[in-house]
Amino acid sequence: MAKKTGDYEIPFDKNGNQLDYDGWGVHERVANHEFTDTLTFKSASRGRSAVGFEFARKDGRTVNVFLRDMEKWIHTLRDGVISGKFTFIKRGANYGCTLVEEA
C-alpha cells in the first residue's frame, strides 16, 4: 500500500510517544508536522498488519518506523542512530515516522 503523507492528525499517548495505530484507547491527536531530531533504535515488533521498529527521540519519546522505511535507513544508521528532519506518514490504518532529509 502506498504511503500517505499530508494533512491529517497523528495519534500520541499521554507521554508524547507516537502510536502506530489510532485505536489504543486514551490518546491525543496532533497535526502532522516535520521535526528535526536524532533517533536511536530500540526494538522491532510485528503488529496486526505491519512490522514496526521503535526509535527513541533525544528526549526519550518514541516513534514507529515501517519496515519499508527501515530498509532505506539501514545503510545510514551509525550504531543504531540516525539524525535529520522527519515527518509522519500513514499506511492503511497504521502510522509511522519517515525521514525527510538526513542531517
C-alpha positions as a Python dict, from the first residue, in 0.01 Angstrom:
ca = {
    (1, 'M'): (0, 0, 0),
    (2, 'A'): (132, 344, -90),
    (3, 'K'): (232, 573, 191),
    (4, 'K'): (6, 867, 260),
    (5, 'T'): (155, 1194, 373),
    (6, 'G'): (-47, 1501, 426),
    (7, 'D'): (-288, 1700, 634),
    (8, 'Y'): (-406, 1454, 898),
    (9, 'E'): (-354, 1406, 1268),
    (10, 'I'): (-112, 1160, 1428),
    (11, 'P'): (-203, 969, 1748),
    (12, 'F'): (23, 1007, 2053),
    (13, 'D'): (-11, 861, 2403),
    (14, 'K'): (-29, 1079, 2716),
    (15, 'N'): (354, 1075, 2742),
    (16, 'G'): (407, 1203, 2387),
    (17, 'N'): (502, 870, 2230),
    (18, 'Q'): (376, 827, 1874),
    (19, 'L'): (124, 544, 1843),
    (20, 'D'): (136, 317, 1540),
    (21, 'Y'): (-242, 269, 1545),
    (22, 'D'): (-529, 505, 1628),
    (23, 'G'): (-734, 255, 1830),
    (24, 'W'): (-529, 228, 2150),
    (25, 'G'): (-767, 395, 2396),
    (26, 'V'): (-692, 733, 2554),
    (27, 'H'): (-457, 943, 2345),
    (28, 'E'): (-423, 1279, 2176),
    (29, 'R'): (-410, 1359, 1808),
    (30, 'V'): (-155, 1612, 1681),
    (31, 'A'): (-144, 1771, 1334),
    (32, 'N'): (115, 1611, 1109),
    (33, 'H'): (439, 1809, 1117),
    (34, 'E'): (810, 1792, 1042),
    (35, 'F'): (1070, 1783, 1319),
    (36, 'T'): (1447, 1770, 1344),
    (37, 'D'): (1589, 1514, 1585),
    (38, 'T'): (1825, 1222, 1643),
    (39, 'L'): (1656, 881, 1664),
    (40, 'T'): (1806, 573, 1829),
    (41, 'F'): (1686, 219, 1753),
    (42, 'K'): (1515, 47, 2048),
    (43, 'S'): (1323, -259, 1924),
    (44, 'A'): (1130, -432, 1647),
    (45, 'S'): (783, -583, 1664),
    (46, 'R'): (514, -734, 1449),
    (47, 'G'): (167, -584, 1475),
    (48, 'R'): (-171, -656, 1323),
    (49, 'S'): (-68, -588, 965),
    (50, 'A'): (277, -435, 977),
    (51, 'V'): (629, -478, 1107),
    (52, 'G'): (739, -181, 1316),
    (53, 'F'): (1064, -51, 1452),
    (54, 'E'): (1064, 162, 1764),
    (55, 'F'): (1309, 452, 1781),
    (56, 'A'): (1369, 686, 2075),
    (57, 'R'): (1398, 1059, 2020),
    (58, 'K'): (1663, 1261, 2209),
    (59, 'D'): (1407, 1343, 2479),
    (60, 'G'): (1309, 976, 2524),
    (61, 'R'): (973, 987, 2346),
    (62, 'T'): (931, 715, 2085),
    (63, 'V'): (822, 692, 1721),
    (64, 'N'): (733, 397, 1499),
    (65, 'V'): (910, 328, 1167),
    (66, 'F'): (765, 100, 898),
    (67, 'L'): (974, -184, 752),
    (68, 'R'): (970, -14, 411),
    (69, 'D'): (1131, 297, 560),
    (70, 'M'): (1373, 100, 777),
    (71, 'E'): (1506, -73, 464),
    (72, 'K'): (1606, 271, 333),
    (73, 'W'): (1764, 373, 665),
    (74, 'I'): (1976, 63, 736),
    (75, 'H'): (2278, 175, 533),
    (76, 'T'): (2282, 519, 703),
    (77, 'L'): (2241, 405, 1064),
    (78, 'R'): (2553, 451, 1276),
    (79, 'D'): (2537, 242, 1595),
    (80, 'G'): (2157, 238, 1555),
    (81, 'V'): (2133, 617, 1532),
    (82, 'I'): (2005, 846, 1256),
    (83, 'S'): (1975, 1226, 1257),
    (84, 'G'): (1778, 1452, 1030),
    (85, 'K'): (1440, 1602, 952),
    (86, 'F'): (1143, 1367, 992),
    (87, 'T'): (766, 1367, 943),
    (88, 'F'): (482, 1120, 993),
    (89, 'I'): (309, 901, 736),
    (90, 'K'): (3, 681, 723),
    (91, 'R'): (-23, 340, 555),
    (92, 'G'): (-369, 190, 579),
    (93, 'A'): (-477, 228, 942),
    (94, 'N'): (-116, 247, 1067),
    (95, 'Y'): (104, 548, 1141),
    (96, 'G'): (482, 577, 1120),
    (97, 'C'): (772, 818, 1110),
    (98, 'T'): (979, 872, 796),
    (99, 'L'): (1297, 1057, 706),
    (100, 'V'): (1255, 1376, 502),
    (101, 'E'): (1620, 1479, 495),
    (102, 'E'): (1926, 1327, 658),
    (103, 'A'): (2147, 1559, 864),
}
